[in-house]
Amino acid sequence: MAETGKKWVFGIGLYLIVKSVLNLLLGFSASNLIMLIVSVVALVLMLSRVPYINYIVAVFLAIMFLMHVGNNISNFGSQWLYLLEGLLDVGAAAVLVFEKNVKAYFGK
């Protein structure tokens, strides 16, 4: 179970990094560069099994979704890709909190 949980964690961490790189390529900014650094740190901390890091990353993803969902829905025609990104963020957050193998990986 823990091995499957590690694969989930690695996949979510990789998703965060790829998402940050794509956002950086689509529009270079200091905030996108910071998000890339945060994503790499999050992956390292999750793979190191830092206590509660799965919950911290999940809350971060949920907050990012809530901050942008209104704008993404109101401008759906031009923002559909970002709405999809937000839904993936919510899915990743749910996996980090509720998936039994991820819980086993973190020893909960």
C-alpha positions as CSV (number, residue, x, y, z in Angstrom):
1,M,0.0,0.0,0.0
2,A,2.7,2.4,1.0
3,E,4.5,1.8,-2.4
4,T,1.3,2.7,-4.3
5,G,1.0,5.8,-2.1
6,K,4.5,6.8,-2.9
7,K,3.7,6.6,-6.6
8,W,0.6,8.8,-6.1
9,V,2.7,11.3,-4.2
10,F,5.4,11.3,-6.9
11,G,2.8,11.7,-9.6
12,I,1.2,14.7,-7.9
13,G,4.6,16.3,-7.2
14,L,5.6,15.8,-10.8
15,Y,2.2,17.3,-11.9
16,L,2.9,20.4,-9.8
17,I,6.4,20.8,-11.4
18,V,5.1,20.3,-15.0
19,K,2.2,22.7,-14.3
20,S,4.7,25.3,-13.0
21,V,7.0,24.9,-15.9
22,L,4.1,25.3,-18.4
23,N,2.9,28.4,-16.6
24,L,6.4,29.8,-16.7
25,L,6.6,29.2,-20.4
26,L,3.2,30.7,-21.1
27,G,4.0,33.8,-19.2
28,F,7.3,34.4,-17.4
29,S,6.9,36.2,-14.1
30,A,8.6,36.1,-10.7
31,S,5.5,34.5,-9.2
32,N,5.6,31.6,-11.7
33,L,9.3,31.1,-10.9
34,I,8.5,31.1,-7.2
35,M,5.7,28.5,-7.9
36,L,8.2,26.3,-9.7
37,I,10.6,26.4,-6.7
38,V,7.7,25.8,-4.3
39,S,6.6,22.8,-6.4
40,V,10.1,21.2,-6.3
41,V,10.3,21.8,-2.6
42,A,6.9,20.3,-2.1
43,L,7.9,17.1,-4.0
44,V,11.1,16.7,-2.0
45,L,9.3,17.2,1.3
46,M,6.5,14.8,0.4
47,L,9.0,12.1,-0.7
48,S,10.8,12.7,2.6
49,R,7.5,12.0,4.4
50,V,7.6,15.3,6.4
51,P,4.7,15.0,8.8
52,Y,1.5,16.7,7.6
53,I,3.1,17.9,4.3
54,N,0.4,16.1,2.3
55,Y,-2.3,18.2,4.1
56,I,-0.3,21.4,3.7
57,V,0.1,20.8,-0.1
58,A,-3.6,19.9,-0.3
59,V,-4.7,23.1,1.5
60,F,-2.4,25.1,-0.8
61,L,-3.9,23.5,-3.9
62,A,-7.4,24.1,-2.6
63,I,-6.7,27.8,-1.8
64,M,-5.2,28.3,-5.3
65,F,-8.3,26.8,-6.9
66,L,-10.7,29.0,-4.8
67,M,-8.7,32.1,-5.6
68,H,-9.0,31.6,-9.4
69,V,-12.2,29.6,-9.9
70,G,-14.5,32.7,-10.2
71,N,-12.4,34.3,-12.9
72,N,-11.9,31.1,-14.7
73,I,-15.7,30.4,-14.9
74,S,-16.6,34.0,-15.8
75,N,-14.1,34.0,-18.7
76,F,-14.6,30.3,-19.6
77,G,-14.0,30.9,-23.3
78,S,-10.4,32.1,-22.8
79,Q,-9.8,30.5,-19.4
80,W,-11.0,26.9,-19.9
81,L,-7.4,25.5,-19.7
82,Y,-6.9,27.2,-16.3
83,L,-10.3,25.9,-15.1
84,L,-9.2,22.4,-16.1
85,E,-5.9,23.0,-14.2
86,G,-7.9,24.1,-11.1
87,L,-10.0,20.9,-11.3
88,L,-6.9,18.8,-11.5
89,D,-5.6,20.7,-8.4
90,V,-8.7,19.9,-6.5
91,G,-8.4,16.2,-7.5
92,A,-4.8,16.1,-6.4
93,A,-5.7,17.7,-3.1
94,A,-8.4,15.1,-2.6
95,V,-6.0,12.3,-3.3
96,L,-3.4,13.7,-0.9
97,V,-6.0,13.8,1.9
98,F,-8.3,10.9,1.3
99,E,-6.6,8.2,-0.7
100,K,-5.8,5.2,1.5
101,N,-2.5,4.3,-0.1
102,V,-1.3,7.9,0.4
103,K,-2.3,7.8,4.0
104,A,-0.4,4.5,4.4
105,Y,2.7,6.1,2.7
106,F,2.6,8.9,5.3
107,G,2.0,6.4,8.1
108,K,-1.6,7.6,8.9
